[in-house]
Amino acid sequence: MKILTTIAEAQLRQRSKPGVLVPTMGALHKAHLELIRVAREHAGKDGEVAVSIFVNPLQFEPGSDYERYPRPEKADEDFCRDASVDLLFRPSVEEMYIDDRSTFVEETSLSSVLEGKSRPGHFPGVGTVVAKLFNVLAPDVAVFGEKDFQQVAIIHRMVRELNFKIDIVAVPTVREEDGLACSSRNQYLSAEERKQATVLRKALLKGAEMTRGGETSTTRVVSAVREIIGQAPLARIDYVGLVDAGNLQPIEVIGPNSLLALAVFFGKTRLIDNILLA
């Protein structure tokens, strides 16, 4: 496995085709392993699977967990090597961003709701770093997880509108045995917070059950989901939203291609999850 830390090295490298990128912020876990597995399927045995690890300061809002975000470099390196990754790209902040930077990549429609509404500045940070990674590593395919459904939708839009010749592959959310979506932030949770966090999957499944039973009222489904989450004493809801999965705009009546998404705090730890409904 090659380990590169500079943009110049990455852009000068010779590689086999196709090249598949898995962008991450590190603290790798079994969900990342699934992304890497899918990447290898698309790259083939002779292609290049690249993993980038970069904790991107631009996508962290003031007062968030940027400073304490886990950065287990040796463990992540071993993880990638064991997963047969071909290239690990691990640049510093100084390498990725010049001091007088003033250019951002911002999508303005899909990012106006859910995470974008709760975290102003988050998606311009995501769009900027992903565009830079695409330019630096020049993949043919990039693989992302559907836990960040809105992020995947925005990256699809960015690729389409900025004419990147890159296919975006979305991988279904990987979960722990008790249903909690895998996340690097799960390690922040106390034992009791971790136990109560399983209510998120329970709440999403309740919403899906209601729609399968014929419920079409967004208000009633959201109310039921919030009620279930409220059964966890340590949970503090940021948002519960129902949107059209195609354009991410809020809906009043649940129909085909509806997305139920939520963000909930347990202590200082903010977790997100989602489910596609009817």
N, C-alpha and C positions, 0 to 999 in steps of 0.2 A: 504494500500500500504506500503510495506517495503521499507525503504531507507537505502542502504548500501554504505559505503564509503571506505572500505578496501578490498583488495584482499582476505585476510584470511576469512573474513565474507562471502564473495561471494562463496568461494570454499567449505565452511563448511555447507552451507544452504541445507535444504531438500526441494525438489520441486516435484510437479506433472509433469507427462509427458503428452504431449510434452512441450518443452520450446522454445519460440520464442523470438528472440532478435531484437530490433530496435536500431542500433547504431546511435547516434546523437552528435552534438556539442552544443545542446541547442538552446536557442532563438526560441522556438518551435512555429510553426504556422500550418495552415490548411493542408499543405502537410504532416507534421509529423502526424497529426490526421488520415490522410488516411493510412499512413504506419502502425499506431497502429491498425486501423480497420482491415487491411489485416492480421496483426499479430494475432489478436484475432480469425479471421476465421481459421487460421492454428492451433492455440493452442487449440481451443475449449473452452467450458465454464470451464472445469476442468484443463486446462493447464496453464502455466505461461507465461504471456507477460512481458518481461523485456525491459526497455528503459535504455540505457546508455547515460550519458551526460558527455562529456569530450572534452574540447577544446585542441586539440592535438598539442603541439608546434612543433613536428617533421614535420608536413605537411605544415607549414607556412615558406615560403622562407624569407630571410633577407629583411627588409624594407616593409613587408606586414602588414596586419591588426591584427596580433595576440594580441597585447596589447589592442586594442580597440574593439576586437570582442565582441559582446553583451553577457553578462552573467547574465540574469535576473533569479536568482536562485528561488526566491519565486514564480514568475509567472510560471516558468517551472514546479515546484513541483505541483502547483495547476492544471496546464494543465494536467499533467500525472494522477493526482488523479481523475479529472473530466472525463478523458478518460478511467477509470477503469484499469489502468496499475497495475500489481501485484507487480513489483519490479522496483525501480529506483536505478540504480548503478551510483554513482556520486563521483568518486575518485579524489584525488588531483594529480597534476603533480608529486609530490614527491612519492606518492603511486605507480604510474604507472611506473616511470622510476628511477632506481637507478643511483647514481652520476657517476659511472664508466662504464655505459652501453657501449657496443661496438658491439651489435648484431642488425642487421636490416633484414627485410624481403623485398627483392627487386625482382620484376618481370622485365625482361629486354627486352621483345619484344613488348607487347601491350602498354607499357608505354613510348615508344620511340617517339611518335607522339603527336599532339594536346596538351593536358594539360601537358603531360610529357615533351614535348619539350619546352613549354613556362615556365614551373615551375620546373626546375631541383631540385630533392630532394623531391618533393611533394609526389609521389607515394610510394617511400620507407617508408616515414612517415606514409602514409595511410596503407600500407601493414603490417607494424610493429604493429600499434595500433590495427588494426582489428584482427590480429593473436592473440595478447594478450587478447583481449576481448573474442575471441572464446575460448581460453584456460581457462580463468578465469570463464566465465559464462556458458560454455559448452552447448550452445543451440543446439536444433535439427534443427532449421530453423532460418535464419537471413533475414531481410527484408530491401531492399535498394530502393531508388528512381532512375528512369531512367533519370532524369535531369543530373545526373552524370553517363552517359552511360559508359564512359571509365573506371571509377572506378568500376562499377558493373562487367564489363568484366574482369578486373584484379583480382577482388576478386573471380570470378568464376574460373579463372585459378589457383589462389593460393590454393583454396579449393581442386581442382582436383589434383594438383601436390604435395601438402603436405598432402594429404589423410585425410583432415578433414571430419568427418562424419556429415556434415551440408548441408542442402538444402538451396540454395540461391534463394530468391524470389525477382523479380524486379517489381516495381510498376510504371505504367505510370506517367509521369510528371503531377503534379497538377498545375493549372494556376489560376491567378487572372481573373476577368471577362473580362479584356481588353487583355488577352492573355499572359501577362508577367508571366514567370515561377516563382512560389513561391520560395523565398530564404530568409534566415535570413539577407543577405546583402542588400536586397531591402530597408531596413529601413535607410541605409546610404544615399540614393538618396535624392537630393533636389526635390522640387515640379516639377521643370522644367525637371530635369534629369529623374524623374519617368515618366513624360509624354512622353518624347522622347524615353524611353527604350522600349516602345511597338513596336518600329521599328524592334526589333529582331524577334519577332514572324512573323511579316509581311514579313520579308526577308526570313525566313525559308519556309513559305507557298508559296512564289514566286518560290523558288527552287523546291518544291513539284509539283507546278502547271506546271512548265516547263517540268519536267520529265514525268508527266502524259500526256503531250502533245507530247511526243516522243523525247524530247531532251536527248541526251546521252553524250554530251560534258561536262566534268568536268570544263574545262576552261570557257565555256560560262555560266554555272550555277553559278560558284563562282563569276564571273564578275558581273552578275546580282544581286546577293545577296549583294556584296560589294557596288554596286551602290545604292541599296535601303537603306542600313545602312548609307551611306554617306549623305542621305537626312536629317539625324538628326545632327544638328551642334555640339552637345555636345558629339557625339559618336566618339570613337577612337578605331579602330579595332586592336585587338591583332592577331587573326587568323580567317580565314574561311577555313575549310577543308572538303574534301570529301574522305571518306575511306570505305573500306569493313567492314561492321558491325561485321563480324566474326573474322577477324584477325587485324582489325584497321589499315591496311596498306593503303597508298594513292592509289587512282585509277585514271586512265585517262579516262575511259569510264564508265558511270553510268549503272549499271545493277541491278539485284535482290540483295536485302540485302545491299544497299548502305546507308551510314550514312552521313548526312550533319550536321556539328558541327561548333560552333563559340564561340568566346570569345571576348567581347567588353567592353571597359572602358567607363564609364560615370563619368567624374571627376576622383576621386580616386577609384571609385567602379567598380570592375570587375565582369561582369555577364557572365554566360555560358548558352547555350541552344543547342538543337539538334532536328533533325527530321529524321526518317527513310524514305527513298525514295523508288523507284520501287524495 
